[in-house]
Amino acid sequence: MPVLKKGEIKVRATAYGTEVKSTGYVFYSYDKNSSALFFQFRNQNGEPTDIANAKIHLLMILEDDEGKEFIPGQEDFEIISKPGGKAKFVLPEMLLSYQGKVTGYINLDFEDGSHTDEGQFSFRIRRSMITRVLPAMGDKYVQDFEDIKERVEQAEDSTRNDFKDSVERVNKAETKAKSDMQESVDQVNKDYEVWKAEQEEEQTDFESDFADWKTTQETKQTNFESETNKKITDINQTLETTDSQVQETNDALESLDAYTKVETDNKLAGKADKTDVDDLNKKVETSEHGFLTPEKGFENYSTGNEGDVPSQLQYVRIGPLCKIFGTVKNLETIESGAEVVVTTIPAKFSVNVVDIVRGETKNGRSFRARVYNYNNSSFPNQITISSPQNGDGSGLDLSPGNWLNISLIAGIEEQEDRS
């Protein structure tokens, strides 16, 4: 039988919730075997839902008739296209006997055990004029066909006007929603531009502050190195003068048996007064030579570094000055960013004048050697190696087996009791 009145319902699964969709369709009690609902099922992404292995469940509630329920059977659905997700439901005579608003709830059950709530829709069923008069008509002439046709057309016009009003309301709501959305987008874009400008300004300020800080640190480093080099130069000059004076004093002491005290004083009078001689004698009396024990990670760390060995560190102390020199061999890698302790000055000495030099390895590489003062929180009275470099000044890691030449001068004072 041909379906003359088709109500198309697009059903789309979505995770955003469902609302009753008013279709605007109106079917009449006289539309027997001529009116049907055509369902088009789609997934959330818009693709057709394959209903080959699905059961369609439809619950219809007649809201104007005390909420009566009408549930069609599976046999009432005609599958038009399984992969295309299309099905047809012809409105049965039993349903058309009701009058009022009908709300439909459509669901799908799949063979794999999954279920989906596909949404809700509504339409209306009205009682046809011809249905009202036929029982009382019998074989009598009631109205001519033109009169019935006019009434039907009036009902259609009313339905059409209702539909037009609904469309206009929907269009107005859509226009307002688009306007509100555009205002929100414009506000977001405006807020983003303000935020972007603030971030760019903060970035510019940060780069400027960082440049100033970097310049300040470089200036401090330059001044520190300059002052350190000056101190080292002064110490070297003092050491040379002291060495010369000590040698003269030693020469004089070696000849002491051949001269009387008067003769000795007369011999030294032309070079220094009595106070200077006493000072030199005191310096000679406080001179000392010894070996320094390397830390673990360097050759001979457990033997005390004394004797006839190729790698050893030793010191010569003359009064308040201490010369540290020698060659050590690293047994572990010295990383470019690390600072490694080589040895520790004996506890009886307190370093109060530090020294920093650029030492060299036997294969032409360099490193920074440094002696720290006794009250340094990280390396008290210790000698460290750091910042290894290639010949071109680039950083590197010193692999094990490098011979490291160290030469430092420190100012010290002797401590009798360190406890």
Solvent accessible surface area in square Angstrom, and as a share of the most:
residue,aa,sasa,rsa
1,M,181,0.81
2,P,101,0.63
3,V,25,0.15
4,L,139,0.69
5,K,79,0.34
6,K,120,0.51
7,G,0,0.00
8,E,112,0.50
9,I,9,0.05
10,K,149,0.63
11,V,7,0.04
12,R,120,0.44
13,A,25,0.20
14,T,53,0.31
15,A,86,0.67
16,Y,191,0.73
17,G,53,0.51
18,T,54,0.32
19,E,142,0.63
20,V,68,0.39
21,K,110,0.46
22,S,97,0.63
23,T,28,0.16
24,G,38,0.36
25,Y,65,0.25
26,V,26,0.15
27,F,6,0.02
28,Y,41,0.16
29,S,6,0.04
30,Y,122,0.47
31,D,14,0.07
32,K,97,0.41
33,N,79,0.41
34,S,20,0.13
35,S,0,0.00
36,A,0,0.00
37,L,0,0.00
38,F,42,0.18
39,F,3,0.01
40,Q,25,0.11
41,F,0,0.00
42,R,85,0.31
43,N,57,0.29
44,Q,85,0.38
45,N,105,0.54
46,G,23,0.22
47,E,98,0.44
48,P,61,0.38
49,T,14,0.08
50,D,81,0.42
51,I,4,0.02
52,A,48,0.37
53,N,90,0.46
54,A,21,0.16
55,K,121,0.51
56,I,4,0.02
57,H,76,0.34
58,L,2,0.01
59,L,50,0.25
60,M,1,0.00
61,I,39,0.20
62,L,3,0.02
63,E,83,0.37
64,D,87,0.45
65,D,42,0.22
66,E,167,0.75
67,G,33,0.31
68,K,92,0.39
69,E,115,0.52
70,F,27,0.11
71,I,119,0.61
72,P,12,0.08
73,G,27,0.26
74,Q,77,0.34
75,E,147,0.66
76,D,61,0.32
77,F,19,0.08
78,E,94,0.42
79,I,67,0.34
80,I,85,0.43
81,S,34,0.22
82,K,100,0.42
83,P,99,0.63
84,G,18,0.18
85,G,0,0.00
86,K,91,0.39
87,A,0,0.00
88,K,31,0.13
89,F,1,0.00
90,V,53,0.30
91,L,1,0.01
92,P,41,0.26
93,E,105,0.47
94,M,128,0.57
95,L,2,0.01
96,L,1,0.01
97,S,69,0.45
98,Y,48,0.18
99,Q,89,0.39
100,G,7,0.06
101,K,66,0.28
102,V,0,0.00
103,T,3,0.01
104,G,0,0.00
105,Y,66,0.25
106,I,1,0.01
107,N,46,0.24
108,L,0,0.00
109,D,37,0.19
110,F,45,0.19
111,E,143,0.64
112,D,121,0.63
113,G,50,0.48
114,S,51,0.33
115,H,127,0.57
116,T,49,0.29
117,D,92,0.47
118,E,10,0.05
119,G,6,0.05
120,Q,43,0.19
121,F,3,0.01
122,S,5,0.03
123,F,4,0.02
124,R,92,0.34
125,I,0,0.00
126,R,77,0.28
127,R,93,0.34
128,S,12,0.08
129,M,71,0.32
130,I,35,0.18
131,T,30,0.18
132,R,130,0.47
133,V,42,0.24
134,L,72,0.36
135,P,112,0.70
136,A,96,0.75
137,M,58,0.26
138,G,55,0.53
139,D,157,0.81
140,K,157,0.67
141,Y,160,0.61
142,V,66,0.38
143,Q,56,0.25
144,D,67,0.35
145,F,145,0.60
146,E,113,0.51
147,D,46,0.24
148,I,42,0.21
149,K,90,0.38
150,E,92,0.41
151,R,95,0.35
152,V,72,0.41
153,E,78,0.35
154,Q,105,0.47
155,A,35,0.27
156,E,81,0.36
157,D,68,0.35
158,S,53,0.34
159,T,29,0.17
160,R,141,0.52
161,N,86,0.44
162,D,72,0.38
163,F,107,0.45
164,K,119,0.50
165,D,66,0.34
166,S,41,0.27
167,V,58,0.33
168,E,77,0.34
169,R,151,0.55
170,V,95,0.54
171,N,74,0.38
172,K,147,0.62
173,A,64,0.49
174,E,83,0.37
175,T,91,0.53
176,K,132,0.56
177,A,55,0.43
178,K,124,0.52
179,S,53,0.35
180,D,63,0.33
181,M,129,0.58
182,Q,99,0.44
183,E,111,0.50
184,S,64,0.41
185,V,68,0.39
186,D,73,0.38
187,Q,94,0.42
188,V,97,0.56
189,N,80,0.41
190,K,129,0.55
191,D,74,0.39
192,Y,110,0.42
193,E,102,0.46
194,V,80,0.46
195,W,135,0.47
196,K,84,0.36
197,A,58,0.45
198,E,88,0.40
199,Q,69,0.31
200,E,97,0.43
201,E,111,0.50
202,E,104,0.47
203,Q,93,0.41
204,T,85,0.49
205,D,74,0.38
206,F,126,0.52
207,E,95,0.42
208,S,57,0.37
209,D,90,0.47
210,F,100,0.42
211,A,53,0.41
212,D,89,0.46
213,W,142,0.50
214,K,101,0.43
215,T,83,0.48
216,T,63,0.37
217,Q,67,0.30
218,E,92,0.41
219,T,70,0.41
220,K,118,0.50
221,Q,75,0.34
222,T,86,0.50
223,N,75,0.38
224,F,76,0.32
225,E,72,0.32
226,S,66,0.42
227,E,106,0.47
228,T,11,0.07
229,N,88,0.45
230,K,133,0.56
231,K,118,0.50
232,I,22,0.11
233,T,67,0.39
234,D,63,0.33
235,I,19,0.10
236,N,50,0.26
237,Q,106,0.47
238,T,71,0.41
239,L,27,0.14
240,E,120,0.54
241,T,73,0.43
242,T,8,0.05
243,D,62,0.32
244,S,59,0.38
245,Q,64,0.28
246,V,20,0.11
247,Q,101,0.45
248,E,71,0.32
249,T,9,0.05
250,N,49,0.25
251,D,70,0.36
252,A,11,0.09
253,L,82,0.41
254,E,139,0.62
255,S,40,0.26
256,L,84,0.42
257,D,148,0.77
258,A,80,0.62
259,Y,84,0.32
260,T,80,0.46
261,K,141,0.60
262,V,103,0.59
263,E,76,0.34
264,T,20,0.11
265,D,52,0.27
266,N,100,0.51
267,K,109,0.46
268,L,28,0.14
269,A,68,0.53
270,G,77,0.74
271,K,140,0.59
272,A,23,0.18
273,D,86,0.44
274,K,112,0.47
275,T,88,0.51
276,D,62,0.32
277,V,21,0.12
278,D,68,0.35
279,D,70,0.36
280,L,15,0.08
281,N,42,0.22
282,K,136,0.58
283,K,59,0.25
284,V,35,0.20
285,E,140,0.63
286,T,43,0.25
287,S,53,0.34
288,E,51,0.23
289,H,97,0.43
290,G,13,0.12
291,F,63,0.26
292,L,3,0.02
293,T,68,0.40
294,P,4,0.03
295,E,64,0.29
296,K,148,0.63
297,G,7,0.07
298,F,3,0.01
299,E,43,0.19
300,N,32,0.16
301,Y,86,0.33
302,S,91,0.59
303,T,94,0.55
304,G,20,0.19
305,N,1,0.00
306,E,109,0.49
307,G,47,0.45
308,D,156,0.81
309,V,46,0.26
310,P,105,0.66
311,S,2,0.01
312,Q,30,0.13
313,L,0,0.00
314,Q,33,0.15
315,Y,12,0.04
316,V,49,0.28
317,R,19,0.07
318,I,24,0.12
319,G,7,0.07
320,P,79,0.50
321,L,17,0.09
322,C,2,0.01
323,K,58,0.25
324,I,1,0.00
325,F,64,0.27
326,G,20,0.19
327,T,28,0.16
328,V,1,0.01
329,K,51,0.22
330,N,1,0.00
331,L,83,0.41
332,E,101,0.45
333,T,69,0.40
334,I,4,0.02
335,E,104,0.47
336,S,51,0.33
337,G,81,0.77
338,A,35,0.27
339,E,65,0.29
340,V,44,0.25
341,V,32,0.18
342,V,0,0.00
343,T,0,0.00
344,T,56,0.33
345,I,4,0.02
346,P,38,0.24
347,A,70,0.55
348,K,83,0.35
349,F,0,0.00
350,S,1,0.00
351,V,0,0.00
352,N,73,0.37
353,V,50,0.29
354,V,41,0.23
355,D,2,0.01
356,I,26,0.13
357,V,40,0.23
358,R,97,0.35
359,G,9,0.09
360,E,106,0.48
361,T,6,0.04
362,K,137,0.58
363,N,92,0.47
364,G,50,0.48
365,R,76,0.28
366,S,20,0.13
367,F,0,0.00
368,R,75,0.28
369,A,0,0.00
370,R,58,0.21
371,V,0,0.00
372,Y,20,0.08
373,N,49,0.25
374,Y,89,0.34
375,N,103,0.53
376,N,44,0.23
377,S,115,0.74
378,S,75,0.48
379,F,41,0.17
380,P,59,0.37
381,N,9,0.05
382,Q,36,0.16
383,I,0,0.00
384,T,1,0.00
385,I,0,0.00
386,S,15,0.10
387,S,39,0.25
388,P,1,0.01
389,Q,55,0.24
390,N,50,0.26
391,G,76,0.73
392,D,122,0.63
393,G,42,0.40
394,S,52,0.33
395,G,54,0.52
396,L,27,0.13
397,D,77,0.40
398,L,0,0.00
399,S,57,0.37
400,P,73,0.46
401,G,36,0.35
402,N,11,0.06
403,W,61,0.21
404,L,0,0.00
405,N,60,0.31
406,I,5,0.02
407,S,54,0.35
408,L,1,0.00
409,I,10,0.05
410,A,1,0.00
411,G,3,0.03
412,I,4,0.02
413,E,76,0.34
414,E,90,0.40
415,Q,57,0.25
416,E,176,0.79
417,D,106,0.55
418,R,106,0.39
419,S,136,0.88
